[in-house]
Amino acid sequence: FGFSMGCGSSVQVPFEQQIHFTLVKTFKEGHKDQVNSIAVGGGTNGELFATTSFDKSVHLWSATVGDQVNDLKGHTDSVDCCVFSPDGRYLATGSRDKTSILWDTQSGLLVGIMEGHTARVLWIAYASTGKLIASASEDKTIRLYNGLTATFILPFVGHKQGVKQCVFSPKGDRLLSCSRDMTMRLWNTITGACLVEFRGHTGIVNSCAFSHDGSKVISGSLDKTARVWNAESGAHMMTLKGHDQWIDWAFFSPDSKRAVTIAEDYSVRVWDPDNGREIGRLEGHDSYVEGFGFMEDGKHFITSAQDKSMRAWHLGTCKQVGMFKFKTQIVAMKMKMEGGFIVCGDSEGTVYTLSAALPTLSSIEVAQELKERERIAADMLSQLQG
């Protein structure tokens, strides 16, 4: 909507409406230590969210009622990751106690303990079908479990060092993992066989993700680069180079037309994954970015950082279009695309819920904005032609 000329493209001037953040509620009672991870979209209607902590606890909260629903007890060490099943019926949590646990979100009861790892669980993922759960561990392996019963199915063995992350393909038939051994691997979820090994990084691979159609994968590394690969052949397609510090996260936009990287240099960068060109930099945070999420329109992006701020960005112009300031250090954040519902956790154990909304323009405002954009586009084209 609008003419385009921003953030590196030749003729786009998108609307830059301000995102309005509203603090909905603050939960100071619950966790006694830092919030480690957050999941949103649980329950039959997506009304539940979950938080985990260094204090070994897992809490389920209601976004509609605004209160704690269940205190899920079972882990014996810090709980570092969590994820809801696609239908919201189950919650899977991973811990430094070397186990993962599957919970029923309605009753709060433990469905099963997923054992077998010999070191801490670093990451846990659900397949889009809801039938499979994968847990990645410092013990160099990934383990596959039944997503409904927590029954062990098979291990994925091959990485030479700890596995940082794992993610299922859109169809759930493949699993992508990244490791401290500087590689990624693609696995068959039926046989457990390694289909592809992605080599090329010269540092630990921190992050991995699929494109929306599963045809490409992206990796982010301590070598300060991100790489785009062909998911079928493992062929290296593009290197995204420009960050001054190591990359913590690398992923595609919802339509996969852009790649996004988040690094220890406090910046977020937007790239064209097809040619490797840097489109723009989202600069403003002055500490580590700990959370991120896309709004429902796929054009606006939210980040939270240890500098006590949450910021909204427009991917078309790479400009900041909103900010919210906290009084404490935010170390975890998760956002639900539908409705702009956000949950944050701080270093002291406090949980916050917020909403992010894009204001609706009146017909008069739209006409005025279009007229102004036409003028800007005409000026820019005149400059390019002159």
C-alpha positions as MATLAB code, in Angstrom:
seq = 'FGFSMGCGSSVQVPFEQQIHFTLVKTFKEGHKDQVNSIAVGGGTNGELFATTSFDKSVHLWSATVGDQVNDLKGHTDSVDCCVFSPDGRYLATGSRDKTSILWDTQSGLLVGIMEGHTARVLWIAYASTGKLIASASEDKTIRLYNGLTATFILPFVGHKQGVKQCVFSPKGDRLLSCSRDMTMRLWNTITGACLVEFRGHTGIVNSCAFSHDGSKVISGSLDKTARVWNAESGAHMMTLKGHDQWIDWAFFSPDSKRAVTIAEDYSVRVWDPDNGREIGRLEGHDSYVEGFGFMEDGKHFITSAQDKSMRAWHLGTCKQVGMFKFKTQIVAMKMKMEGGFIVCGDSEGTVYTLSAALPTLSSIEVAQELKERERIAADMLSQLQG';
ca = [
       0.000    0.000    0.000;
       1.596    3.257   -1.060;
       4.502    3.944   -3.358;
       7.749    2.447   -2.497;
      11.195    3.920   -2.241;
      12.820    3.120    0.954;
      15.366    0.918    2.510;
      17.246    0.313   -0.699;
      14.412   -0.284   -3.147;
      14.044    1.963   -6.181;
      10.481    3.140   -5.969;
       8.825    2.407   -2.664;
       7.645    4.884   -0.063;
       5.487    2.800    2.293;
       3.326    4.283    4.998;
       5.137    4.712    8.303;
       2.303    4.652   10.799;
       3.346    4.679   14.414;
       2.873    1.480   16.373;
       1.231    2.121   19.730;
       2.316   -0.047   22.666;
       0.021   -0.460   25.669;
       1.098   -2.106   28.906;
      -1.781   -4.437   29.795;
      -0.623   -6.025   33.035;
       2.430   -6.587   35.233;
       2.832   -9.898   37.094;
       5.306   -9.532   39.949;
       4.194  -12.653   41.775;
       5.207  -15.986   40.291;
       8.858  -16.417   39.385;
      11.598  -15.792   41.925;
      14.423  -15.477   39.394;
      15.083  -14.488   35.779;
      12.544  -15.421   33.106;
      14.307  -17.682   30.591;
      11.705  -18.395   27.929;
       8.134  -17.613   26.894;
       5.520  -19.325   24.727;
       2.224  -17.834   23.508;
      -0.893  -19.300   21.909;
      -1.723  -22.090   24.344;
      -5.162  -23.382   25.328;
      -8.116  -24.220   23.111;
      -8.541  -20.593   21.996;
      -4.904  -19.482   22.182;
      -5.614  -17.596   25.394;
      -2.765  -19.059   27.457;
       0.888  -18.138   27.635;
       3.737  -19.847   29.475;
       6.893  -18.604   31.175;
       9.906  -20.534   32.474;
      12.655  -19.491   34.838;
      16.016  -20.113   36.451;
      14.003  -20.903   39.589;
      13.024  -24.301   38.040;
       9.397  -23.232   37.631;
       6.958  -23.197   34.728;
       3.886  -20.972   34.948;
       0.766  -20.949   32.794;
      -1.104  -17.645   32.567;
      -4.384  -16.508   31.036;
      -4.154  -13.611   28.601;
      -7.900  -13.002   28.845;
      -8.354  -13.227   32.612;
      -4.913  -11.760   33.314;
      -3.951  -14.187   36.049;
      -1.851  -17.280   36.728;
      -3.651  -20.487   35.813;
      -1.189  -23.211   36.829;
       2.199  -23.655   38.458;
       3.698  -26.652   36.644;
       6.088  -28.492   38.953;
       8.395  -31.266   37.792;
      11.770  -29.937   36.700;
      14.687  -30.005   39.143;
      16.894  -27.345   37.503;
      16.582  -24.181   35.431;
      13.939  -24.433   32.674;
      15.403  -22.817   29.548;
      12.926  -23.412   26.710;
       9.238  -24.023   26.076;
       6.802  -24.379   23.179;
       3.065  -25.015   22.766;
       1.676  -27.642   20.427;
       0.044  -26.117   17.323;
      -3.447  -26.707   18.736;
      -2.461  -25.271   22.139;
      -3.436  -28.428   24.007;
       0.086  -29.277   25.192;
       3.155  -27.448   26.450;
       6.653  -28.905   26.116;
       9.477  -27.611   28.347;
      13.218  -28.288   28.321;
      15.569  -28.022   31.283;
      19.116  -28.142   32.533;
      18.040  -31.249   34.464;
      18.560  -33.083   31.107;
      14.841  -33.758   30.607;
      11.898  -32.325   28.739;
       8.346  -32.525   30.076;
       5.021  -32.591   28.236;
       2.103  -30.904   30.048;
      -1.639  -30.800   29.444;
      -2.509  -27.080   29.304;
      -6.116  -27.516   30.414;
      -5.538  -29.650   33.496;
      -1.960  -28.624   34.236;
      -1.090  -32.289   34.630;
       2.176  -33.862   33.531;
       1.641  -36.049   30.452;
       5.124  -37.527   30.327;
       8.809  -36.956   31.014;
      11.031  -37.103   27.941;
      14.311  -38.574   29.134;
      17.498  -39.794   27.459;
      19.745  -36.754   27.103;
      22.999  -36.801   29.081;
      23.379  -32.999   29.224;
      21.131  -29.920   29.411;
      18.338  -29.427   26.901;
      19.003  -26.244   24.925;
      16.018  -26.149   22.572;
      12.650  -27.775   22.021;
      10.408  -27.697   18.955;
       6.977  -28.944   17.847;
       6.172  -30.087   14.311;
       3.308  -28.262   12.558;
       1.303  -31.495   12.640;
       1.507  -31.597   16.432;
       2.572  -35.244   16.274;
       6.306  -34.777   16.892;
       8.544  -33.024   19.416;
      12.295  -32.600   19.028;
      14.724  -31.649   21.792;
      18.288  -30.444   21.156;
      20.967  -30.918   23.770;
      24.483  -30.065   24.796;
      25.131  -33.831   24.568;
      25.509  -33.458   20.718;
      22.193  -35.162   19.911;
      18.574  -34.395   19.085;
      15.843  -36.724   20.306;
      12.443  -37.209   18.703;
       9.297  -37.887   20.761;
       5.603  -38.433   20.180;
       3.914  -35.026   20.473;
       0.813  -36.471   22.133;
       2.257  -39.022   24.556;
       5.914  -37.963   25.064;
       7.034  -41.446   24.005;
      10.584  -41.633   22.632;
      10.811  -42.393   18.899;
      14.428  -42.076   17.734;
      17.690  -40.111   18.139;
      19.493  -37.939   15.598;
      23.218  -38.586   16.012;
      26.011  -36.950   14.033;
      26.917  -33.537   15.399;
      30.378  -33.367   16.981;
      29.444  -30.770   19.613;
      26.374  -29.461   21.407;
      23.256  -28.737   19.355;
      22.068  -25.143   19.773;
      18.712  -25.250   17.979;
      16.402  -27.430   15.940;
      13.380  -26.600   13.809;
      10.924  -28.677   11.791;
      10.263  -28.046    8.103;
       6.827  -26.578    7.269;
       5.490  -30.068    6.467;
       7.159  -31.659    9.491;
       8.931  -34.360    7.486;
      12.413  -32.902    7.994;
      14.303  -31.443   10.930;
      17.040  -28.803   10.727;
      19.658  -28.467   13.470;
      22.633  -26.199   14.120;
      25.588  -26.873   16.366;
      28.698  -25.677   18.100;
      30.577  -27.847   15.583;
      30.050  -25.022   12.998;
      27.593  -27.038   10.880;
      23.896  -27.475   10.249;
      22.282  -30.801    9.462;
      19.014  -31.783    7.810;
      17.379  -34.970    9.075;
      14.652  -37.336    7.915;
      12.099  -37.482   10.758;
      10.959  -40.983    9.795;
      14.312  -42.769    9.552;
      16.573  -40.458   11.573;
      19.049  -40.332    8.680;
      21.088  -37.219    7.993;
      20.065  -35.963    4.543;
      22.344  -32.947    4.200;
      25.276  -31.459    6.098;
      25.764  -27.721    5.641;
      29.413  -26.720    5.923;
      31.039  -23.321    5.466;
      30.812  -21.360    8.694;
      34.028  -20.797   10.651;
      32.319  -20.322   14.013;
      29.552  -21.846   16.136;
      26.189  -21.796   14.366;
      23.738  -20.150   16.772;
      20.574  -20.057   14.731;
      18.783  -21.862   11.906;
      15.438  -21.477   10.149;
      13.433  -22.566    7.096;
      11.859  -20.288    4.504;
       8.051  -20.383    4.514;
       7.962  -22.947    1.665;
      10.830  -25.050    3.021;
      12.984  -24.593   -0.085;
      15.702  -22.561    1.648;
      17.342  -22.484    5.054;
      19.316  -19.761    6.786;
      22.025  -19.940    9.439;
      23.556  -17.326   11.759;
      27.034  -17.784   13.239;
      29.745  -16.571   15.592;
      31.800  -15.901   12.446;
      29.640  -12.720   12.088;
      27.896  -13.950    8.940;
      24.597  -15.498    7.982;
      24.299  -17.921    5.082;
      21.402  -18.892    2.842;
      21.331  -22.462    1.563;
      19.316  -24.695   -0.740;
      17.402  -26.979    1.621;
      17.382  -29.961   -0.745;
      20.945  -30.026   -2.018;
      22.715  -28.189    0.781;
      24.281  -25.851   -1.770;
      25.463  -22.522   -0.413;
      23.477  -19.766   -2.144;
      24.449  -16.508   -0.435;
      26.525  -15.059    2.419;
      25.076  -12.125    4.360;
      28.094  -10.220    5.625;
      28.273   -6.893    7.476;
      27.793   -7.361   11.215;
      30.665   -6.361   13.506;
      29.913   -9.041   16.095;
      28.589  -12.577   16.080;
      25.036  -13.269   14.952;
      22.561  -14.627   17.505;
      19.525  -15.014   15.235;
      18.907  -15.381   11.506;
      15.482  -15.977    9.951;
      13.206  -15.107    7.046;
      10.309  -12.669    6.976;
       6.872  -14.371    6.808;
       6.863  -14.152    2.992;
      10.597  -15.087    2.795;
      11.322  -12.049    0.610;
      13.614  -10.685    3.291;
      16.126  -12.196    5.700;
      16.648  -10.700    9.156;
      19.725  -11.022   11.368;
      20.231   -9.983   14.987;
      23.785   -9.666   16.298;
      25.841   -8.854   19.358;
      26.629   -5.429   17.837;
      23.089   -4.489   19.019;
      21.834   -4.067   15.446;
      19.147   -5.776   13.429;
      19.810   -5.953    9.692;
      17.477   -6.654    6.797;
      18.731   -8.416    3.659;
      17.645   -9.551    0.249;
      18.247  -13.315    0.560;
      18.398  -13.759   -3.214;
      21.374  -11.472   -3.876;
      22.860  -10.993   -0.400;
      22.405   -7.228   -0.486;
      21.915   -5.411    2.817;
      18.586   -3.571    2.550;
      18.855   -1.639    5.801;
      19.786   -1.534    9.465;
      17.382   -1.259   12.370;
      19.538    0.738   14.765;
      18.509    2.197   18.101;
      19.066   -0.430   20.772;
      22.221    0.034   22.831;
      22.285   -3.429   24.385;
      21.646   -7.047   23.406;
      18.403   -7.761   21.540;
      16.707  -10.625   23.371;
      13.324  -10.941   21.664;
      11.640  -10.331   18.335;
       8.457  -10.943   16.406;
       6.502   -9.935   13.308;
       3.138   -8.222   13.422;
       0.233   -9.732   11.527;
       0.747   -7.617    8.402;
       4.285   -9.029    8.005;
       5.587   -5.499    7.416;
       6.189   -4.446   11.002;
       8.747   -6.017   13.288;
       9.066   -5.782   17.095;
      12.298   -6.130   19.086;
      13.069   -6.056   22.809;
      16.486   -5.603   24.361;
      18.411   -5.459   27.600;
      18.447   -1.646   27.276;
      14.943   -1.767   28.833;
      13.218   -0.865   25.571;
      10.879   -2.429   23.061;
      10.905   -0.977   19.558;
       8.737   -1.262   16.459;
      10.183   -1.084   12.949;
       8.863   -0.873    9.413;
      10.640   -3.395    7.190;
       9.935   -1.346    4.073;
      11.838    1.708    5.275;
      13.892    0.134    8.079;
      12.843    3.022   10.313;
      11.717    2.927   13.925;
       7.961    3.513   14.213;
       7.360    3.030   17.925;
       8.976    2.473   21.305;
       8.062    1.414   24.831;
      10.362    1.887   27.823;
      10.526   -0.515   30.758;
      12.011    0.154   34.176;
      13.800   -3.198   34.310;
      16.035   -5.265   32.035;
      14.012   -7.346   29.580;
      15.633  -10.724   28.865;
      12.832  -12.665   27.126;
       9.990  -11.774   24.764;
       7.461  -13.599   22.631;
       4.808  -12.156   20.364;
       1.612  -13.584   18.925;
       1.258  -12.313   15.350;
      -2.535  -12.261   15.463;
      -3.683   -9.307   17.535;
      -0.266   -7.959   18.479;
      -0.209   -9.653   21.903;
       3.244   -9.523   23.546;
       4.680  -11.146   26.669;
       7.985  -10.034   28.195;
      10.019  -11.244   31.151;
      12.763   -9.466   33.048;
      15.913  -10.420   34.922;
      14.075  -10.325   38.266;
      11.230  -12.678   37.319;
       8.531  -10.110   36.553;
       6.248  -10.819   33.603;
       4.588   -8.117   31.479;
       1.829   -8.332   28.884;
       1.457   -5.644   26.227;
      -0.444   -4.963   23.045;
       0.992   -3.474   19.869;
      -1.496   -1.804   17.566;
      -1.321   -0.115   14.199;
      -3.742    2.866   14.142;
      -6.461    2.835   11.512;
      -6.294    5.690    9.020;
      -9.456    7.541    8.053;
     -10.281    7.896    4.345;
      -9.216   11.552    4.481;
      -5.910   10.636    6.092;
      -5.340    7.936    3.471;
      -5.965   10.424    0.657;
      -3.623   12.959    2.258;
      -0.961   10.334    2.795;
      -1.248    9.116   -0.795;
      -0.933   12.644   -2.113;
       2.180   13.240   -0.014;
       3.699    9.940   -1.090;
       3.032   10.761   -4.720;
       4.894   14.015   -4.278;
       7.843   12.296   -2.581;
       7.982    9.561   -5.222;
       7.877   12.138   -8.025;
      10.719   14.098   -6.429;
      12.805   10.965   -5.992;
      12.233    9.782   -9.539;
      13.118   13.239  -10.817;
      16.386   13.098   -8.877;
      17.176    9.637  -10.239;
      16.484   10.720  -13.815;
      18.279   14.056  -13.445;
];
